[in-house]
Amino acid sequence: MTSTLPARPASPTPPTPGRPQDPGGPAVLVTGAGGPAGVAVVRRLVALGHRVVAVDADPTAAGTALATAGATVPRADHARFVDALVGVATAHGADALVGTVAEELPALAAGAAQLARAGVATWLPDPTAVALCCDKAAFARTVHAAGVPHPATTDTGAGLAAVPGPWVVKPRAGRGSRGVRLLDSRAAVADALREDPSLIAQTRLGGREFTADALVARDGRLLTVVPRWRDDTRAGISVKGTTFDSPAVTDVVAGALEAVRLTGPANVQGFVADDGRATVVEVNPRFSGGLPLTLAAGADVVSAYLTGVRDPGADLPHLWFTPGVRMSRYFAEVYTADDGAAVPDPCRPARVRA
């Protein structure tokens, strides 16, 4: 994989508030419209003029109100999940699917042929790569074998002797900050692993935490790595961040993605030590919740990915970004009536007709 260098592109066009008008043409089906990544993808596609159908298991998911149309589907572990996606895609004329939930990927991979028969194109990573990313213990073994810097990790009490403290204990299949504990006692860590076999223990890293948004072409070429500092996080989601350029981070991210053989969108989390050394902690096989910052910095991974979904043979370009772009998040609201129609935002000026 090759590294990318930053450039200074124009900023993306901001999305239009409220439910957009239907621009016509094939629609893009976006799953996980209730999560930060799903909302970011919906907003970007709408801003670019795409017709977007957003779906989620939660009928009140915010992204469904921001899209051209919204629909409720079962969770990915439901037997009719793919059937429901096909039904929504057929009803709204969707020809491409963008998934934003890692836990949905196995079901989508199993249903890819069914979606294709319905005229819905997909670009899904290899299920083995997804399994490695979603199992933190397996991921640790894989990147360690590949020589990628990673914190010492164990999922057994017997292996704890080889994991220096202080420690972070987390679910091996968790996401965000759910179930994460910071422990300073080896005995407490051993007790936690004994009581819950689904946990892993890692050496707690110092330094500065980063997330890197990445896009890997179908042939394994690294199209972009956009590192950003996690200046402030809440519930595992970055609410303040700054893009930065770092060959050390780009190299370690490239190594981790190559080790698990992931393609498509990814977000890679890790730390940069005081001496500049970068270490990867985990890879998530999906767009990140902090995606808007990467888009604002000029790397339009959403458009490039959609191009690759619709045209598997497309020669996707390298995506450049501007370092030093800062993001500060705030709460925003969407309003809908019982019939699903958008309700005007009382905090935005009314549109004036020409």
Secondary structure, 3 states (H helix, E strand, C coil): CCCCCCCCCCCCCCCCCCCCCCCCCCEEEECCCCCHHHHHHHHHHHHCCCEEEEEECCCCCHHHHHCCEEEECCCCCCCCHHHHHHHHHHHHCEEEEECCCHHHHHHHHHCHHHHHHCCCECCCCCHHHHHHHHCHHHHHHHHHHCCCCCCCEECCCHHHHHCCCCEEEEECCCCCCCCCEEECCHHHHHHHHHHCCCEEEEECCCCEEEEEEEEECCCCCEEEEEEEEEEEEECCEEEEEEECCCHHHHHHHHHHHHHHCCCEEEEEEEEECCCCCEEEEEEECCCCCCHHHHHHCCCCHHHHHHHHHHCCCCCCCCCCCCCCCEEECCCCCCCECCCCCECCCCCCCCCCCC
